[in-house]
Amino acid sequence: MLETSPPDIFDCQTCGACCAYSAEWPRFSLETDEEIARIPDKFIAADLSGMKFEAGRCAALTGEVGKHVGCAVYADRPQVCRTCMPGDEECRMARAEFGFSAEALPDPDRFF
């Protein structure tokens, strides 16, 4: 599986909706203690269940949703962040929440 979507398929850095969709996501589930330890504490929720969600978005999300975004912990991001791909169910839910079109999204079964 790809680590991210190639920009010629879909540039996730022009969106970021998945990182600002829900305080319940992303949660740690498959990460080892060592993997979680690589994420700076300022980005981890107080109850240690996942990434901190503040001001309506993941604390590690940089930039402006829908314009240009990045991830401050990209190399060490949780597994759920690694598996979210443009056009998949989670992507479409998050984009709908922000009123973003799903029209240009790729078919995840075809590309990923």
N, C-alpha and C positions, 0 to 999 in steps of 0.2 A: 504494500500500500504506500502511496505517496505521502510524504510528510506535509505537503501543502499543495494547493492547486497551482499548476503552472499558469502564469498570467495570460498566456494565449488561450487557455481554456476558460478561466475566470479569475480575476484578480481579487482575492479575498480582502486585500488591504484597501479596497475602495468601499468596503461594506462594514464589517465588524459587528453586525447585528447579533451574531451568535454569542459574542462576548458581553453583550449588554441585554440579553434576553430575560434572564431570571436569576434571582438570588439563590435559587436552589440548584443552579448549575453554573460552573462545574463543581462537582463533588469528587473527592478522592475515592477511588475504588480499587484500582489495580496497581497503584503506585507502591513501590517499596518505601520503607522508612528512609533509605539512602536517597531515593529520588526526591522525596518531599523535602528532605534536608537541604537540597540544592536550591530550593525556592526561598528567596528572602522572606523572613518572618512578616515584614510589612505587607506582603501580598496574601498571607494565609489568614483565613477566618479565625476568630478568637476561639471557637470550639474545635479547631483543627480539622474540620470536616471537609474542607475544600478551599477554594480561592476566596479571598475577601471580596465582597460585593458592596461597593459604596458609590453613592451618587448615581445609582441606576446602572452600574456597569462593573465588570471585573476590575479590581484595583490595578491589575497589570496591563490593562488596555490603555494604550496611548493614542492621542489624536482625536479626531472627530468622527463619530459613527456616521456612515453614509458618505463620507468624503475621503479621508485617508487615515488609516489606523495601523497600529503595530502592537507587538506584545513585548513587554519588558522582560518576560521570562521565556521567550520563545523556545530556546534550546532545552529548557527544563519544564515546559508546560505539561499539565496533566494529560493522561491518556485520553480522556473524553475530548479534549481540545485537539489532540492529534487525529482522532478518528472522524471528527466532523468535517464533511466535505461539501463543497458547493453543490447544491441541487438535492442533497439528501433531505430526509424528513425534518431533521433538526434545523437545517439551514432554512428550509422553506417556512417553518413555524416562526423562526426568529425574524426573518425578512417580513413576513406578514404582520407581525407585531409592530414593526416600524413603518409599515405601509410601503415597503420597497417591492418593486416588481420581481416576480420570479420568472418572467418571460425569457430572459437571456441566460438563465442558469443551465449548466450542462446536465446531461443524464448521468448520474453517478455510477450506474451500472455499466455504462459504456466507457467511461474514462478512468474510473478508480477501481 
